[in-house]
Each structure stands twice: as structure tokens, then as C-alpha cells.
């Protein structure tokens, strides 16, 4: 069994989904493993990781709109308001979507579906540099 670790940095421009499938795929291929499991972990509490459709950008638009409705930026609803109107909703959105994903490695390739991509889901309005830790275990 071998393992590899890496940290990806995703620069965001504010709220939205930022695909980084190509970067992950390139790193995994460079590790030269045939089978295994990739774990990605977002090192933040106001951003998350999702595997989502990458063919139709309307999916991203609809997801962003939905999250605006279920976790609105309205400080009257929250106790934690010190870090701005978008902070507590960002924490809620992160809890709902998660900060960790696992993807099997089969025949040297990530076992993603045809229309699936790996995204960092930025939940804050300002630009950020987000760190995503990667751990690949396999042979």
C-alpha cells in the first residue's frame, strides 16, 4: 500500500462553485497508482466540497439560488453575526453540503461519472484562498 498527500489551493472570487477536477485528476495520475481511494478535505468552515454536474452551468445557478433561499443573509435570524451577514449562512451551507468527499481510484482513474466534477463551493461573498487537503491511498 502506498499513499500520497497534497494540498490544493482554490482561489475564489466570492460565492459560487469552483471546479478543480482537472487539477485533482492531474495530481492523481502523477501518483501512478492503479487502485485506491482519494479523500479530499476542505480546511474551512464557510466553504465545502461537492461532486456535481459539470455539463450544464444552469445546475450551478440553481444550486446557488436554492442555498440563498434556505440559508439567507439575514442577521435577524442568527446569533453569530460578528463576521458579517454572509458568515453564519456560509456555516449552515457548509454543514448541509459537507467538507469531505471520497472518490475510488479504478484502473488509475478517478471513478467519477460522465457528468460529474469536483467543486469547491464557496459560501462567502469575498474572495478567498481555500485549502483542500488530498490523501490518496492505494497500490
C-alpha beads as a LAMMPS data file, in Angstrom:
LAMMPS data file: protein, C-alpha beads

139 atoms
138 bonds

1 atom types
1 bond types

-500.0 500.0 xlo xhi
-500.0 500.0 ylo yhi
-500.0 500.0 zlo zhi

Masses

1 110.0

Atoms # bond

1 1 1 0.000 0.000 0.000
2 1 1 1.297 3.444 -0.898
3 1 1 -0.015 6.845 -0.054
4 1 1 0.396 10.397 -1.262
5 1 1 -0.672 13.737 0.138
6 1 1 -1.118 17.143 -1.466
7 1 1 -2.799 20.454 -0.777
8 1 1 -4.780 22.251 -3.450
9 1 1 -5.355 25.989 -3.225
10 1 1 -8.528 27.259 -4.850
11 1 1 -8.795 31.000 -5.354
12 1 1 -12.378 32.161 -5.258
13 1 1 -13.954 35.418 -6.398
14 1 1 -16.828 35.117 -3.948
15 1 1 -19.849 32.837 -3.740
16 1 1 -20.139 30.062 -6.245
17 1 1 -18.910 26.676 -7.373
18 1 1 -15.292 26.378 -8.489
19 1 1 -14.436 23.227 -10.378
20 1 1 -10.984 21.766 -9.829
21 1 1 -11.450 18.279 -11.303
22 1 1 -8.610 18.692 -13.816
23 1 1 -6.109 19.663 -11.124
24 1 1 -7.095 16.699 -8.953
25 1 1 -7.014 14.324 -11.908
26 1 1 -3.546 15.512 -12.976
27 1 1 -2.173 15.045 -9.462
28 1 1 -3.731 11.578 -9.106
29 1 1 -2.314 10.452 -12.462
30 1 1 1.116 11.687 -11.389
31 1 1 0.958 9.431 -8.332
32 1 1 0.958 6.347 -10.614
33 1 1 -1.436 4.272 -8.513
34 1 1 -3.884 1.845 -10.160
35 1 1 -6.452 1.255 -7.402
36 1 1 -7.220 3.081 -4.222
37 1 1 -9.241 5.774 -2.553
38 1 1 -8.867 9.540 -2.774
39 1 1 -10.087 11.633 0.141
40 1 1 -10.447 15.401 -0.246
41 1 1 -10.953 17.586 2.809
42 1 1 -11.845 21.293 2.797
43 1 1 -9.954 23.051 5.585
44 1 1 -12.605 25.730 6.149
45 1 1 -15.989 26.040 7.872
46 1 1 -17.530 28.502 5.418
47 1 1 -16.804 26.584 2.189
48 1 1 -17.498 22.991 1.232
49 1 1 -16.819 20.259 -1.304
50 1 1 -19.343 18.750 -3.673
51 1 1 -19.405 16.402 -6.626
52 1 1 -21.836 17.892 -9.069
53 1 1 -22.815 18.039 -12.723
54 1 1 -20.256 19.859 -14.833
55 1 1 -22.030 19.833 -18.205
56 1 1 -24.814 22.403 -17.742
57 1 1 -23.950 25.636 -15.878
58 1 1 -27.655 26.107 -15.079
59 1 1 -27.193 23.457 -12.366
60 1 1 -24.741 25.741 -10.571
61 1 1 -27.096 28.711 -10.931
62 1 1 -30.000 26.734 -9.488
63 1 1 -27.895 25.415 -6.594
64 1 1 -26.719 28.924 -5.701
65 1 1 -30.295 30.236 -5.784
66 1 1 -31.555 27.371 -3.660
67 1 1 -28.926 27.941 -0.978
68 1 1 -29.764 31.657 -0.922
69 1 1 -33.335 30.676 -0.054
70 1 1 -32.623 28.057 2.602
71 1 1 -29.816 29.984 4.359
72 1 1 -30.492 33.676 3.687
73 1 1 -28.181 36.502 4.683
74 1 1 -30.419 37.965 7.350
75 1 1 -28.709 38.786 10.637
76 1 1 -32.090 38.928 12.390
77 1 1 -32.190 35.104 12.156
78 1 1 -28.775 34.414 13.689
79 1 1 -26.879 34.929 16.947
80 1 1 -23.420 34.612 15.308
81 1 1 -23.191 37.885 13.345
82 1 1 -19.731 39.290 14.220
83 1 1 -18.088 38.211 10.952
84 1 1 -20.666 39.699 8.586
85 1 1 -24.077 38.894 7.193
86 1 1 -22.750 36.105 4.958
87 1 1 -20.793 34.216 7.640
88 1 1 -23.470 32.276 9.538
89 1 1 -25.327 31.343 6.334
90 1 1 -21.965 30.113 4.997
91 1 1 -21.559 27.819 8.019
92 1 1 -25.081 26.432 7.504
93 1 1 -24.436 25.794 3.808
94 1 1 -21.164 24.077 4.635
95 1 1 -22.888 21.765 7.125
96 1 1 -25.520 20.859 4.534
97 1 1 -23.032 20.049 1.786
98 1 1 -20.029 18.735 3.752
99 1 1 -16.300 19.326 3.839
100 1 1 -15.053 15.869 2.819
101 1 1 -15.538 13.617 -0.180
102 1 1 -14.072 10.244 -1.155
103 1 1 -13.615 9.004 -4.713
104 1 1 -12.491 5.486 -5.667
105 1 1 -9.491 5.098 -7.967
106 1 1 -10.064 2.319 -10.504
107 1 1 -7.582 1.412 -13.253
108 1 1 -5.568 4.540 -12.480
109 1 1 -8.512 6.917 -12.928
110 1 1 -10.915 8.706 -10.648
111 1 1 -14.193 6.827 -10.725
112 1 1 -16.347 9.869 -11.494
113 1 1 -19.478 9.637 -13.607
114 1 1 -19.663 11.121 -17.096
115 1 1 -21.075 14.479 -15.997
116 1 1 -19.518 14.694 -12.536
117 1 1 -16.954 17.258 -11.472
118 1 1 -15.253 18.106 -8.187
119 1 1 -16.112 21.548 -6.865
120 1 1 -15.213 23.803 -4.017
121 1 1 -18.458 25.529 -3.042
122 1 1 -17.570 28.994 -1.760
123 1 1 -20.241 30.303 0.593
124 1 1 -18.733 33.713 1.442
125 1 1 -19.164 36.865 -0.636
126 1 1 -15.495 37.953 -0.584
127 1 1 -12.637 36.337 -2.485
128 1 1 -10.678 33.713 -0.554
129 1 1 -7.798 31.277 -0.928
130 1 1 -9.235 27.923 0.139
131 1 1 -7.101 24.933 1.059
132 1 1 -8.183 21.405 0.190
133 1 1 -6.095 18.568 1.606
134 1 1 -5.818 15.444 -0.545
135 1 1 -4.885 11.950 0.639
136 1 1 -4.542 9.124 -1.858
137 1 1 -4.159 5.588 -0.558
138 1 1 -3.702 2.644 -2.884
139 1 1 -1.419 0.480 -4.970

Bonds

1 1 1 2
2 1 2 3
3 1 3 4
4 1 4 5
5 1 5 6
6 1 6 7
7 1 7 8
8 1 8 9
9 1 9 10
10 1 10 11
11 1 11 12
12 1 12 13
13 1 13 14
14 1 14 15
15 1 15 16
16 1 16 17
17 1 17 18
18 1 18 19
19 1 19 20
20 1 20 21
21 1 21 22
22 1 22 23
23 1 23 24
24 1 24 25
25 1 25 26
26 1 26 27
27 1 27 28
28 1 28 29
29 1 29 30
30 1 30 31
31 1 31 32
32 1 32 33
33 1 33 34
34 1 34 35
35 1 35 36
36 1 36 37
37 1 37 38
38 1 38 39
39 1 39 40
40 1 40 41
41 1 41 42
42 1 42 43
43 1 43 44
44 1 44 45
45 1 45 46
46 1 46 47
47 1 47 48
48 1 48 49
49 1 49 50
50 1 50 51
51 1 51 52
52 1 52 53
53 1 53 54
54 1 54 55
55 1 55 56
56 1 56 57
57 1 57 58
58 1 58 59
59 1 59 60
60 1 60 61
61 1 61 62
62 1 62 63
63 1 63 64
64 1 64 65
65 1 65 66
66 1 66 67
67 1 67 68
68 1 68 69
69 1 69 70
70 1 70 71
71 1 71 72
72 1 72 73
73 1 73 74
74 1 74 75
75 1 75 76
76 1 76 77
77 1 77 78
78 1 78 79
79 1 79 80
80 1 80 81
81 1 81 82
82 1 82 83
83 1 83 84
84 1 84 85
85 1 85 86
86 1 86 87
87 1 87 88
88 1 88 89
89 1 89 90
90 1 90 91
91 1 91 92
92 1 92 93
93 1 93 94
94 1 94 95
95 1 95 96
96 1 96 97
97 1 97 98
98 1 98 99
99 1 99 100
100 1 100 101
101 1 101 102
102 1 102 103
103 1 103 104
104 1 104 105
105 1 105 106
106 1 106 107
107 1 107 108
108 1 108 109
109 1 109 110
110 1 110 111
111 1 111 112
112 1 112 113
113 1 113 114
114 1 114 115
115 1 115 116
116 1 116 117
117 1 117 118
118 1 118 119
119 1 119 120
120 1 120 121
121 1 121 122
122 1 122 123
123 1 123 124
124 1 124 125
125 1 125 126
126 1 126 127
127 1 127 128
128 1 128 129
129 1 129 130
130 1 130 131
131 1 131 132
132 1 132 133
133 1 133 134
134 1 134 135
135 1 135 136
136 1 136 137
137 1 137 138
138 1 138 139
